[in-house]
Amino acid sequence: MPSAFKNVTILLPAMDETYSLKQTVDIIAGTNQKEDLAEFIFLLCDRTGEETRKTAEELVKKYENRIPMYIHNQGLPFVGGAIREGINLAKGSHVVMMSSDLETDPRVIKEFVRLAKKYPKRIITATRWKKGGGFEHYNKVKLVCNLIFERMIGLFYFTLLSDLTYAYRIFPTDLMRKIRWEELRHPFFLETALKPLRLGVKFIEIPGHWTARTEGESQNSFFANFKYFRTAWHNRFLKKEQILL
């Protein structure tokens, strides 16, 4: 893993986001120092809408003389596959996993970077369950289920981390490339916490405020969340040599 933070690659999978994708990029670019941002990689697929692709192309052109931005057409399916490919493409010493729909507050990146500079070997992860974080317009049934699940998995893994499923983290890139990832769909977000935990990697949690998307549709149905239980059970009993490549 890196002995120091150099810069960060921002991975942005996008399906049907336009103004929220633009706002995400503009906020990150406007609240972080240029030298801290290695690149943005827009992870698009054959289902990505024409307007979303056009927005990504406009952002590449807008920032072409300031911050490197690339469009990658993913080969592996689903959001987990997109992020896995993005990790392998990343040039930064660290990599951020987040969304393009403003459900992950882009202003948090500045704090991610600050802490990654101080603790470059740790994973910095956002939590919605601690003071300063929270939920806005979140389905109440899902909220209760999420809380129960988080507490159950925390006990199962002997960890005090409060938000294992939130897809908002900054990782050392080298660490992510050493791990044998298996998930392709949304349970990949949980996998990115569980496998490092099994390896003994240290985490730092900071507050993050979740806000429901205002454009496009979620690609993760309510019942699909139950697949997270299988992911949690499977990873709990893996040996170190099964986790690492």
C-alpha positions as CSV (number, residue, x, y, z in Angstrom):
1,M,0.0,0.0,0.0
2,P,1.2,3.6,-0.6
3,S,3.4,5.2,2.0
4,A,1.9,8.6,1.1
5,F,-1.0,10.2,-0.6
6,K,-0.2,11.5,-4.1
7,N,-3.5,12.1,-5.7
8,V,-6.9,10.5,-6.2
9,T,-8.9,9.1,-9.0
10,I,-12.7,9.7,-8.9
11,L,-14.8,6.9,-10.3
12,L,-18.2,8.0,-11.5
13,P,-20.5,5.2,-12.9
14,A,-23.4,6.9,-14.8
15,M,-26.5,5.6,-16.3
16,D,-29.2,8.3,-16.6
17,E,-27.7,11.3,-14.7
18,T,-27.1,14.6,-16.4
19,Y,-27.3,17.8,-14.2
20,S,-26.5,15.7,-11.1
21,L,-23.4,14.3,-12.8
22,K,-22.3,17.8,-13.8
23,Q,-22.9,19.2,-10.3
24,T,-21.0,16.3,-8.8
25,V,-17.9,17.0,-10.9
26,D,-18.1,20.8,-10.6
27,I,-18.3,20.6,-6.8
28,I,-15.4,18.3,-6.5
29,A,-13.3,20.4,-8.9
30,G,-14.3,23.5,-7.0
31,T,-13.6,22.3,-3.5
32,N,-10.3,20.4,-4.0
33,Q,-6.9,21.5,-5.0
34,K,-6.0,20.6,-8.6
35,E,-2.9,18.7,-7.7
36,D,-4.9,16.4,-5.4
37,L,-7.1,15.2,-8.3
38,A,-5.4,12.7,-10.5
39,E,-8.4,12.2,-12.9
40,F,-12.1,11.6,-13.2
41,I,-13.2,8.4,-15.0
42,F,-16.8,8.3,-16.2
43,L,-17.8,4.6,-16.3
44,L,-20.5,4.2,-19.0
45,C,-22.2,1.1,-20.5
46,D,-24.4,0.2,-23.4
47,R,-27.5,1.2,-21.3
48,T,-26.2,4.7,-20.5
49,G,-28.5,7.3,-21.9
50,E,-27.5,9.6,-24.8
51,E,-27.9,12.7,-22.7
52,T,-25.7,11.2,-19.9
53,R,-23.0,10.4,-22.4
54,K,-23.3,13.8,-23.9
55,T,-22.9,15.4,-20.4
56,A,-19.8,13.3,-19.8
57,E,-18.3,14.4,-23.1
58,E,-19.0,18.1,-22.3
59,L,-17.3,17.7,-18.9
60,V,-14.2,16.2,-20.5
61,K,-14.0,19.1,-22.9
62,K,-14.8,21.7,-20.1
63,Y,-11.9,20.5,-17.9
64,E,-9.5,19.4,-20.6
65,N,-6.8,22.0,-19.6
66,R,-7.3,21.6,-15.9
67,I,-8.1,18.1,-14.8
68,P,-7.8,14.9,-16.8
69,M,-11.2,13.3,-17.5
70,Y,-11.9,10.1,-19.4
71,I,-14.8,8.1,-20.6
72,H,-14.5,4.4,-20.2
73,N,-17.0,2.0,-21.8
74,Q,-17.2,-0.9,-19.4
75,G,-16.8,-4.5,-20.4
76,L,-17.9,-6.2,-17.1
77,P,-21.6,-5.9,-16.4
78,F,-23.4,-3.9,-13.7
79,V,-22.2,-1.2,-11.3
80,G,-19.7,-3.5,-9.5
81,G,-18.1,-4.5,-12.7
82,A,-17.8,-0.9,-13.7
83,I,-16.0,0.1,-10.5
84,R,-13.7,-3.0,-10.7
85,E,-12.6,-1.9,-14.2
86,G,-12.2,1.7,-13.0
87,I,-9.9,0.5,-10.1
88,N,-7.6,-1.2,-12.6
89,L,-7.5,1.9,-14.8
90,A,-6.9,4.4,-12.0
91,K,-3.6,6.4,-12.0
92,G,-4.1,7.9,-8.6
93,S,-2.5,6.6,-5.4
94,H,-6.0,6.5,-4.1
95,V,-9.4,5.9,-5.6
96,V,-12.9,7.1,-4.6
97,M,-16.0,5.1,-5.0
98,M,-19.2,7.2,-5.2
99,S,-22.3,7.8,-7.2
100,S,-23.1,10.4,-9.9
101,D,-26.6,11.2,-8.6
102,L,-25.8,13.4,-5.6
103,E,-26.8,10.6,-3.1
104,T,-23.2,10.8,-2.1
105,D,-22.3,14.4,-1.1
106,P,-19.4,15.5,-3.3
107,R,-18.3,18.0,-0.7
108,V,-17.1,15.1,1.5
109,I,-14.3,14.4,-1.0
110,K,-12.3,17.3,0.5
111,E,-12.3,15.6,3.9
112,F,-11.5,12.2,2.3
113,V,-8.4,13.7,0.8
114,R,-7.4,15.5,4.0
115,L,-7.6,12.2,6.0
116,A,-6.0,10.1,3.2
117,K,-3.0,12.4,3.3
118,K,-2.7,11.8,7.1
119,Y,-3.5,8.1,7.0
120,P,-2.7,6.9,3.5
121,K,-2.9,3.2,4.3
122,R,-6.4,3.3,5.8
123,I,-9.8,3.3,4.1
124,I,-11.8,6.4,4.8
125,T,-15.5,5.7,4.6
126,A,-18.6,7.8,5.0
127,T,-21.4,6.9,7.4
128,R,-25.0,8.1,7.4
129,W,-25.5,6.9,11.0
130,K,-23.3,9.2,13.0
131,K,-23.8,12.8,14.1
132,G,-23.4,15.1,11.1
133,G,-24.6,12.4,8.7
134,G,-28.1,11.3,8.0
135,F,-30.8,10.5,5.4
136,E,-33.2,12.8,3.4
137,H,-36.3,11.4,1.7
138,Y,-35.2,7.8,2.5
139,N,-37.9,5.1,2.5
140,K,-38.8,4.4,6.1
141,V,-39.1,0.6,5.7
142,K,-35.7,0.5,4.0
143,L,-34.3,2.7,6.7
144,V,-35.3,0.3,9.5
145,C,-34.1,-2.7,7.5
146,N,-30.8,-1.0,6.8
147,L,-30.2,-0.2,10.4
148,I,-31.0,-3.8,11.5
149,F,-28.7,-5.2,8.7
150,E,-25.8,-2.8,9.6
151,R,-26.0,-3.9,13.3
152,M,-26.2,-7.6,12.5
153,I,-23.3,-7.5,10.1
154,G,-21.3,-5.4,12.5
155,L,-21.7,-8.0,15.2
156,F,-21.0,-10.8,12.7
157,Y,-17.7,-9.2,11.7
158,F,-16.8,-7.8,15.2
159,T,-16.6,-4.3,13.9
160,L,-17.8,-1.0,15.2
161,L,-18.2,0.4,11.6
162,S,-21.7,1.7,11.4
163,D,-22.4,1.9,7.6
164,L,-20.9,-1.1,5.8
165,T,-23.3,-0.8,2.8
166,Y,-22.8,2.9,1.9
167,A,-21.0,3.2,-1.5
168,Y,-18.8,6.1,-0.5
169,R,-15.2,5.5,0.3
170,I,-11.6,6.4,-0.6
171,F,-9.2,3.5,-0.8
172,P,-5.5,3.0,-1.4
173,T,-5.4,1.9,-5.1
174,D,-2.8,-0.7,-4.6
175,L,-4.8,-2.4,-1.9
176,M,-7.9,-2.6,-4.1
177,R,-5.9,-4.2,-6.9
178,K,-4.6,-6.9,-4.6
179,I,-8.0,-8.2,-3.7
180,R,-9.9,-10.8,-5.5
181,W,-13.3,-9.2,-6.1
182,E,-16.3,-11.4,-6.9
183,E,-19.4,-9.2,-6.9
184,L,-20.7,-7.4,-9.9
185,R,-24.0,-5.9,-8.7
186,H,-24.7,-3.7,-5.7
187,P,-23.4,-6.2,-3.1
188,F,-20.0,-5.1,-4.4
189,F,-20.3,-2.0,-2.2
190,L,-20.5,-4.3,0.9
191,E,-17.7,-6.5,-0.4
192,T,-15.4,-3.4,-0.5
193,A,-15.8,-3.2,3.3
194,L,-15.9,-6.8,4.2
195,K,-12.8,-8.1,2.4
196,P,-10.5,-5.3,3.7
197,L,-11.9,-6.0,7.2
198,R,-11.0,-9.6,6.9
199,L,-7.5,-8.6,5.9
200,G,-7.1,-6.4,9.0
201,V,-7.2,-3.0,7.1
202,K,-8.0,-0.1,9.4
203,F,-11.0,2.2,8.6
204,I,-11.9,5.7,9.6
205,E,-15.5,6.7,9.5
206,I,-16.7,10.3,8.8
207,P,-20.2,11.7,8.6
208,G,-21.9,11.7,5.2
209,H,-25.4,12.9,4.4
210,W,-27.5,10.9,2.0
211,T,-30.0,12.7,-0.2
212,A,-32.4,10.9,-2.5
213,R,-31.7,11.3,-6.2
214,T,-33.8,13.8,-8.1
215,E,-33.3,12.4,-11.6
216,G,-33.1,8.9,-13.1
217,E,-34.1,5.6,-11.4
218,S,-32.3,3.6,-8.8
219,Q,-30.8,0.4,-10.3
220,N,-31.0,-1.4,-6.9
221,S,-34.5,-2.8,-6.0
222,F,-35.6,-3.3,-2.4
223,F,-35.6,-7.1,-2.6
224,A,-32.1,-7.1,-4.2
225,N,-30.8,-5.9,-0.9
226,F,-31.4,-9.3,0.6
227,K,-28.5,-10.6,-1.6
228,Y,-26.2,-8.7,0.8
229,F,-26.8,-11.4,3.4
230,R,-25.2,-14.0,1.1
231,T,-22.2,-11.7,0.5
232,A,-21.8,-11.1,4.2
233,W,-21.9,-14.9,5.0
234,H,-19.6,-15.8,2.1
235,N,-16.8,-13.3,3.0
236,R,-16.9,-14.0,6.7
237,F,-15.3,-17.4,6.3
238,L,-12.7,-16.8,3.5
239,K,-9.1,-17.3,4.3
240,K,-6.5,-14.6,3.5
241,E,-5.2,-16.5,0.5
242,Q,-8.7,-16.7,-0.9
243,I,-9.1,-12.9,-0.6
244,L,-5.8,-11.9,-2.2
245,L,-4.9,-12.4,-5.8
